[in-house]
Amino acid sequence: MQAPDAPLFNRALLTNDDGVDASGLAALVEAVTPLAREVWIVAPEHDQSGVSRALSLHAPLRLFDRGFRRYAVSGTPSDCVIVALRHVLRDNPPDIVFSGINRGANLAEEVGYSGTVSAALMAQLSGVPAYAVSQAWRDRNNVRWHTAISGLDAVVRRFGAPTSVLNVNFPDVEPEEVTGLSVTRQGPPGTMALDVDTREDTRGFPYHWLSMRRSPARPGGDDTDVAALRRREVSVTPIGFDMTDVAALARLQG
């Protein structure tokens, strides 16, 4: 019998933006356990989807012990990474950070407001290599977590501790239907309409929900994250902090 592959890391920190009790975080624990000797969780107490890189600068943070090497934070994904690195694991820092597994792909313009990706960026900014991991779905009640669980090991063993955040998206197909892996660039923005839905509570006072409607993302070329998922491939996109619009820069300089 062939021996299982040895762990790549001594200590891994796991976080997300869907909350400490999210199914995707449980899936991430299962996927990362063979990769690290110690798995630590520091994740938001509640769902923090869409908060991007927000920090809680005007309110105290509460840290809740949720079991063995498992903590919840009353803040954003970026708060969780800072609390983990500068408090919980201050004397025993992790070798790697994994953020996810997000319920839904983080592609194209969605990368900009994703808490999943932002947590990984905060880790990178703090000097710790990081992956952001997401699982695409068409039916939100039947997310194929097993596809990401079965595929993440090979991705991480191929790329190791990356120098840039790697944004990994798994297609919404069964593991045996995945056609390969592509290293991609971020796709172009799609059409996303934001609006305000105003309602009235039972006491007659108005309140407001933000509403969001998406159109299908445009591939923008065969080398993008969107195109890879449409080919049923795993998309791996290196993400950085430079938000310069290179094409606009050239026009303005000219």
C-alpha positions in Angstrom: 0.0 0.0 0.0 1.4 3.4 -1.0 1.9 5.8 2.0 -0.2 9.0 1.9 1.6 12.2 1.0 3.2 13.9 4.0 1.8 17.3 5.2 3.3 20.3 3.4 2.8 22.7 6.3 3.2 22.6 10.1 0.4 24.9 10.9 -2.5 26.2 8.7 -4.9 29.0 9.6 -8.4 28.7 8.1 -10.9 31.5 7.8 -13.8 32.6 5.5 -16.5 35.2 5.0 -19.6 33.0 5.3 -19.2 32.5 9.0 -17.6 30.0 11.4 -20.6 27.6 11.1 -20.7 27.6 7.3 -20.7 24.3 5.4 -17.8 25.6 3.2 -15.5 26.0 6.2 -16.2 22.4 7.3 -15.4 21.4 3.8 -12.1 23.4 4.0 -11.1 21.7 7.2 -11.6 18.3 5.5 -9.6 19.4 2.5 -6.7 21.0 4.4 -6.3 18.4 7.2 -4.0 16.1 5.0 -1.9 19.2 4.1 -1.0 20.5 7.6 -0.1 19.0 11.0 -2.2 21.6 12.8 -5.3 23.2 11.5 -6.6 26.4 13.3 -9.8 28.2 12.6 -10.4 31.9 13.3 -13.5 32.9 11.4 -16.3 35.5 11.6 -19.1 34.8 14.1 -21.7 35.7 11.5 -21.9 35.8 7.7 -19.7 38.7 6.4 -20.1 38.1 2.6 -19.4 41.1 0.4 -17.4 43.2 3.0 -14.2 43.2 1.0 -11.2 44.4 3.0 -13.2 46.2 5.7 -11.6 46.6 9.1 -13.5 47.2 12.4 -11.8 50.4 13.5 -14.7 51.9 15.4 -16.0 49.0 17.5 -14.4 46.4 19.8 -13.9 42.9 18.7 -15.0 39.9 20.7 -13.2 36.6 20.5 -15.2 33.4 21.2 -13.7 30.0 21.9 -15.7 27.5 19.8 -13.7 24.4 20.6 -10.3 22.8 19.9 -8.2 25.3 17.8 -11.4 27.0 16.8 -12.4 30.6 17.4 -15.1 33.0 16.2 -14.6 36.8 15.9 -17.3 39.4 16.0 -15.8 41.1 12.9 -14.9 40.9 9.3 -12.7 38.4 7.5 -9.7 40.8 7.6 -10.3 41.3 11.3 -10.2 37.5 11.8 -6.8 37.3 10.1 -5.3 40.1 12.2 -6.7 38.7 15.4 -5.4 35.2 14.5 -1.9 36.4 13.5 -1.4 39.0 16.2 -3.2 37.4 19.1 -4.3 33.8 18.9 -1.2 32.5 17.0 1.1 35.4 17.9 3.7 33.0 19.4 3.1 30.2 16.9 2.4 31.7 13.5 0.9 29.7 10.7 2.9 28.7 7.6 -0.1 29.2 5.3 -3.6 30.7 5.3 -6.6 29.2 3.5 -9.8 31.3 3.1 -13.0 29.6 2.1 -14.4 27.4 0.8 -16.7 30.2 -0.4 -20.2 29.2 -1.5 -20.1 30.5 -5.1 -17.3 31.4 -7.4 -15.2 34.5 -6.9 -14.5 35.6 -10.5 -14.1 38.8 -12.5 -15.3 41.9 -10.6 -16.6 39.9 -7.7 -13.0 39.5 -6.5 -13.0 43.2 -5.6 -15.7 42.9 -2.9 -15.1 39.3 -1.8 -14.4 38.8 1.9 -12.9 35.4 1.0 -10.3 36.9 -1.3 -9.7 39.9 1.1 -8.9 37.6 4.0 -6.2 36.0 1.9 -4.9 39.4 0.8 -4.7 40.4 4.5 -2.6 37.3 5.2 -0.3 38.1 2.3 0.0 41.7 3.5 1.0 40.3 6.9 3.7 38.1 5.4 1.9 34.8 5.3 1.2 32.9 2.0 -2.5 32.4 1.3 -5.1 30.7 -0.9 -8.6 31.9 -1.5 -10.8 28.9 -2.4 -14.3 29.0 -3.9 -16.8 26.4 -5.2 -19.1 27.4 -8.1 -22.8 26.4 -7.9 -26.0 26.6 -9.9 -28.2 25.3 -7.1 -27.3 27.0 -3.8 -28.9 24.1 -1.9 -26.7 21.5 -3.6 -23.2 22.9 -3.6 -20.6 20.3 -4.8 -18.3 20.7 -1.8 -16.8 17.3 -2.6 -15.3 18.7 -5.9 -13.3 21.3 -4.0 -12.4 18.9 -1.2 -11.1 16.2 -3.6 -9.2 18.7 -5.8 -7.6 21.2 -3.4 -4.8 18.8 -2.3 -3.4 18.5 -5.9 -3.6 22.3 -6.4 -1.7 23.1 -3.2 0.9 20.4 -3.7 1.5 21.8 -7.1 1.9 25.5 -6.1 3.1 25.1 -2.5 3.4 28.4 -0.5 2.7 31.0 -3.2 4.3 34.4 -3.4 1.0 35.9 -4.5 -2.5 35.1 -3.2 -3.9 32.3 -5.4 -7.6 32.6 -6.0 -8.8 29.1 -6.7 -12.2 28.4 -8.2 -13.7 24.9 -8.7 -16.3 24.4 -11.4 -19.8 23.2 -10.6 -19.3 19.6 -11.8 -18.5 16.2 -10.3 -14.9 15.6 -9.5 -14.5 13.1 -12.4 -15.9 15.7 -14.8 -13.2 18.3 -14.0 -11.3 18.7 -17.3 -8.0 20.2 -16.0 -6.5 23.2 -14.4 -5.6 26.6 -15.9 -3.6 29.5 -14.5 -5.7 32.4 -15.4 -6.1 36.2 -15.3 -9.1 37.9 -13.7 -12.0 38.2 -16.2 -13.6 41.5 -17.2 -16.4 43.0 -15.3 -19.9 41.7 -16.0 -23.1 43.7 -15.6 -24.2 44.0 -12.0 -27.1 46.3 -11.1 -27.3 47.5 -7.5 -30.5 49.1 -6.3 -32.3 50.0 -3.0 -35.5 48.1 -2.0 -37.4 50.2 0.4 -40.0 48.5 2.7 -41.9 49.3 5.8 -41.7 47.6 9.2 -44.7 46.6 11.4 -44.5 50.0 13.2 -44.7 52.0 10.0 -41.1 53.0 9.7 -39.1 52.6 6.5 -36.1 50.3 6.1 -34.0 49.4 3.1 -32.3 46.4 1.5 -29.6 46.6 -1.1 -30.6 44.5 -4.0 -28.2 43.0 -6.6 -28.9 41.6 -10.0 -26.2 39.9 -12.1 -26.0 39.1 -15.7 -23.7 36.2 -16.9 -20.1 37.1 -16.6 -18.2 37.6 -19.9 -15.2 35.4 -20.5 -13.1 38.2 -22.0 -10.7 35.7 -23.6 -9.7 32.0 -23.2 -7.1 32.8 -20.5 -9.6 34.2 -17.9 -11.1 32.7 -14.8 -14.6 32.8 -16.2 -13.5 31.0 -19.4 -11.7 28.3 -17.4 -14.8 27.5 -15.3 -16.9 27.3 -18.5 -14.5 24.7 -19.7 -15.0 22.8 -16.4 -11.5 23.5 -15.4 -10.1 24.6 -12.0 -9.1 28.3 -12.3 -6.0 29.5 -10.4 -5.5 33.3 -10.5 -2.6 35.1 -8.8 -4.1 38.2 -7.1 -2.1 41.3 -5.9 -2.5 44.8 -4.6 -1.7 46.8 -7.7 -5.1 48.1 -9.0 -3.6 50.2 -11.8 -5.5 50.3 -15.0 -2.6 49.7 -17.3 -4.5 50.6 -20.5 -5.8 53.8 -19.0 -2.4 54.7 -17.7 -0.9 54.4 -21.2 -3.6 56.6 -22.6 -3.3 59.3 -20.0 0.5 59.3 -20.3 0.2 59.7 -24.0 
